[in-house]
Amino acid sequence: MASNWWQLMVGTIISEFSDLPDAAQVTRILLRLMVAAFLGGLLGMEREQHGKAAGVRTHMLVAMGSALFVLLAQQAGMQPDDVSRVMQGIIAGVGFLGAGTILKGDDDEKVKGLTTAAGIWLTAAIGVAAGMGRESTAVLSTLLALAIFTLMPRLVRLTEKSQPIVISADKPLDKP
């Protein structure tokens, strides 16, 4: 009697873990989730180095969570139209997360966190790409995002330095 109970319990446990039928499927899922986490981590490292609200862990979790949602939809055998609805949910949900990083300053004109919010949103898209097996697209998007995070502030500073300061309408003064 006890032997049958153990066999039933082991059989039930095995059937509960049968969603990954072979090593190829395990490898595919593991690779997609790891790629998503790694790429999200790269973006998060850049944000964390600049003291932004959402850092490495947040970006990794957003990317991996997004990848997992589309992976689960694919595993469930959803049709492309249904998977697109899953992606719509991810986009909307991550929008709320990004909204939490946006802060309005004391003065009415200063808003902070928009770039971090946009970065979280892009990180979710990168996670979706990785989860759907579009790793090359995810990597290229991450590299472009890193270029934007890194190069654009420098370009903005260069253009601000080259702009003259106008004291009066007829007498410009170059910045020091």
VEXLUMDO-501962 format. One line per field, with one value per residue (C-alpha): x, z, y; residue in one letter; chain. Coordinates in nm, 3 decimals, padded with zeros to 5 digits, always signed. Layout:
// residues N
east [X ...]
up [Z ...]
north [Y ...]
res [a ...]
chain [A ...]
// end
This chain:
// residues 176
east [+00.000 +00.277 +00.460 +00.155 +00.124 +00.488 +00.448 +00.137 +00.315 +00.624 +00.405 +00.208 +00.527 +00.666 +00.345 +00.347 +00.695 +00.614 +00.578 +00.943 +00.946 +01.309 +01.654 +01.623 +01.313 +01.476 +01.784 +01.575 +01.375 +01.678 +01.870 +01.585 +01.534 +01.909 +01.949 +01.660 +01.801 +02.154 +02.043 +01.814 +02.106 +02.326 +02.070 +02.016 +02.389 +02.406 +02.108 +02.245 +02.587 +02.410 +02.216 +01.878 +01.579 +01.556 +01.882 +02.021 +01.772 +01.468 +01.574 +01.669 +01.335 +01.137 +01.318 +01.297 +00.934 +00.840 +01.024 +00.849 +00.503 +00.554 +00.725 +00.428 +00.190 +00.390 +00.406 +00.030 -00.004 -00.162 -00.217 -00.023 -00.331 -00.354 +00.019 -00.020 -00.277 -00.025 +00.225 -00.035 -00.076 +00.299 +00.321 +00.041 +00.164 +00.519 +00.382 +00.247 +00.584 +00.759 +00.512 +00.633 +00.979 +00.853 +00.872 +00.759 +00.996 +00.909 +00.898 +00.618 +00.849 +01.087 +00.997 +01.248 +01.254 +01.116 +01.428 +01.429 +01.061 +01.127 +01.425 +01.208 +00.953 +01.225 +01.369 +01.030 +01.030 +01.380 +01.258 +00.964 +01.203 +01.427 +01.129 +01.000 +01.335 +01.444 +01.773 +01.956 +01.689 +01.708 +02.089 +02.081 +01.812 +02.015 +02.325 +02.127 +01.974 +02.319 +02.441 +02.149 +02.207 +02.581 +02.624 +02.322 +02.405 +02.751 +02.605 +02.360 +02.644 +02.848 +02.561 +02.488 +02.851 +02.844 +02.524 +02.582 +02.425 +02.219 +02.236 +02.049 +01.886 +02.184 +02.485 +02.547 +02.805 +02.975 +02.956 +03.280]
up [+00.000 +00.093 -00.228 -00.438 -00.255 -00.331 -00.695 -00.725 -00.564 -00.786 -01.094 -01.006 -00.956 -01.287 -01.469 -01.312 -01.456 -01.799 -01.967 -02.069 -02.256 -02.365 -02.318 -02.634 -02.499 -02.158 -02.328 -02.553 -02.263 -02.040 -02.317 -02.392 -02.027 -01.968 -02.278 -02.162 -01.808 -01.935 -02.181 -01.922 -01.680 -01.925 -01.953 -01.578 -01.511 -01.723 -01.538 -01.196 -01.273 -01.325 -01.000 -01.160 -00.972 -01.168 -01.178 -01.260 -01.077 -01.197 -01.561 -01.538 -01.384 -01.637 -01.931 -01.793 -01.689 -02.035 -02.194 -01.962 -02.048 -02.421 -02.363 -02.161 -02.433 -02.693 -02.475 -02.427 -02.805 -02.842 -03.191 -03.297 -03.239 -02.882 -02.824 -02.946 -02.670 -02.418 -02.552 -02.522 -02.157 -02.103 -02.269 -02.056 -01.734 -01.778 -01.854 -01.500 -01.363 -01.565 -01.444 -01.091 -01.186 -01.308 -01.046 -01.066 -00.897 -00.662 -00.944 -01.193 -01.493 -01.377 -01.445 -01.375 -01.466 -01.819 -01.967 -01.700 -01.767 -02.140 -02.067 -01.862 -02.142 -02.398 -02.165 -02.167 -02.547 -02.550 -02.314 -02.545 -02.841 -02.649 -02.529 -02.883 -03.002 -03.168 -02.980 -03.255 -03.255 -02.876 -02.882 -03.154 -02.967 -02.647 -02.823 -02.972 -02.633 -02.471 -02.745 -02.680 -02.302 -02.347 -02.651 -02.647 -02.318 -02.457 -02.782 -02.592 -02.379 -02.693 -02.860 -02.543 -02.527 -02.887 -02.841 -02.763 -02.457 -02.557 -02.308 -02.524 -02.860 -03.047 -02.844 -02.815 -02.567 -02.600 -02.303 -02.107]
north [+00.000 +00.248 +00.156 +00.247 +00.579 +00.669 +00.564 +00.780 +01.075 +01.042 +00.998 +01.311 +01.515 +01.394 +01.483 +01.832 +01.895 +01.751 +02.091 +02.059 +01.730 +01.717 +01.868 +02.079 +02.254 +02.310 +02.455 +02.682 +02.825 +02.863 +03.039 +03.282 +03.370 +03.411 +03.631 +03.849 +03.877 +03.952 +04.221 +04.378 +04.371 +04.561 +04.839 +04.835 +04.865 +05.178 +05.329 +05.230 +05.381 +05.712 +05.687 +05.630 +05.485 +05.160 +04.968 +04.626 +04.407 +04.600 +04.587 +04.220 +04.128 +04.334 +04.173 +03.821 +03.862 +03.986 +03.693 +03.450 +03.584 +03.529 +03.194 +03.074 +03.189 +02.999 +02.688 +02.700 +02.683 +03.026 +03.157 +03.470 +03.689 +03.565 +03.614 +03.973 +04.028 +03.897 +04.149 +04.427 +04.335 +04.348 +04.688 +04.832 +04.673 +04.792 +05.138 +05.149 +05.039 +05.307 +05.568 +05.497 +05.622 +05.960 +06.233 +06.592 +06.834 +07.117 +07.367 +07.311 +07.280 +07.004 +06.638 +06.359 +05.992 +06.001 +05.843 +05.572 +05.501 +05.478 +05.251 +05.015 +05.008 +04.929 +04.664 +04.491 +04.495 +04.347 +04.076 +04.002 +03.972 +03.732 +03.530 +03.494 +03.362 +03.685 +03.704 +03.896 +04.164 +04.181 +04.218 +04.487 +04.680 +04.663 +04.795 +05.082 +05.163 +05.164 +05.397 +05.631 +05.625 +05.683 +05.904 +06.132 +06.310 +06.385 +06.515 +06.734 +06.877 +06.952 +07.132 +07.332 +07.448 +07.567 +07.770 +08.139 +08.296 +08.596 +08.884 +09.128 +09.092 +09.238 +09.117 +08.733 +08.607 +08.266 +08.029 +07.988]
res [m a s n w w q l m v g t i i s e f s d l p d a a q v t r i l l r l m v a a f l g g l l g m e r e q h g k a a g v r t h m l v a m g s a l f v l l a q q a g m q p d d v s r v m q g i i a g v g f l g a g t i l k g d d d e k v k g l t t a a g i w l t a a i g v a a g m g r e s t a v l s t l l a l a i f t l m p r l v r l t e k s q p i v i s a d k p l d k p]
chain [A A A A A A A A A A A A A A A A A A A A A A A A A A A A A A A A A A A A A A A A A A A A A A A A A A A A A A A A A A A A A A A A A A A A A A A A A A A A A A A A A A A A A A A A A A A A A A A A A A A A A A A A A A A A A A A A A A A A A A A A A A A A A A A A A A A A A A A A A A A A A A A A A A A A A A A A A A A A A A A A A A A A A A A A A A A A A A A A]
// end
